[in-house]
Amino acid sequence: MGFAKAFFLSLVAFISINFLFVILSSLINNTLDTVFSVLESAPLMILYYLFGSITVVPSESILIMVDFDVDTLISPLGYLLAPLIAAILSGRLGENKGQAIGGWLLTAVISAGAIIIGVFLSGTIESILGGVYGTTSQTTILINVAISLFINFVGFGFFALLVSKTEYY
């Protein structure tokens, strides 16, 4: 029961915080109508809006935040906070360290899987990630998503283990 609780609440937190920061960023930049028009023309972009933060390595988010103003600060902040809060929730709700890290791992893998499905089915997601990674090849995009998944899993998985209830002495 602890694994399911850790996983589901971690996934719900990850999705909700991602969507919240997409909406906040759009409201601050006054581009909320653009978000909904993109969703109208390319409905699979909802996958990128809900799971997109798994495609960004945390160091890239920090570099983006340093270089820009307040209006562009919100989106990279969401890219950092969504996996961090999801990993911490998974760590606190798992009954042992294995369930804590497993809940975060499954959340990260499902998020990356949704993005990979979006790359195959939507040219819009493929072009956005192609611009992020500087390539047009689907294979290179998939490799970069896998690398981002691994880095996010290891980096934020540390926090899941850190706040886990079980302590070994």
Sequence and secondary structure as in RCSB ss.txt:
>XXXX:A:sequence
MGFAKAFFLSLVAFISINFLFVILSSLINNTLDTVFSVLESAPLMILYYLFGSITVVPSESILIMVDFDVDTLIS
PLGYLLAPLIAAILSGRLGENKGQAIGGWLLTAVISAGAIIIGVFLSGTIESILGGVYGTTSQTTILINVAISLF
INFVGFGFFALLVSKTEYY
>XXXX:A:secstr
 HHHHHHHHHHHHHHHHHHHHHHHHHHHHT HHHHHHHHHH TTHHHHHHHGGGGS HHHHHHHHHHS GGGTHH
HHHHHHHHHHHHHHHHHHSSSHHHHHHHHHHHHHHHHHHHHHHHHH HHHHHHHHHHHT   HHHHHHHHHHHHH
HHHHHHHHHHHHT S    
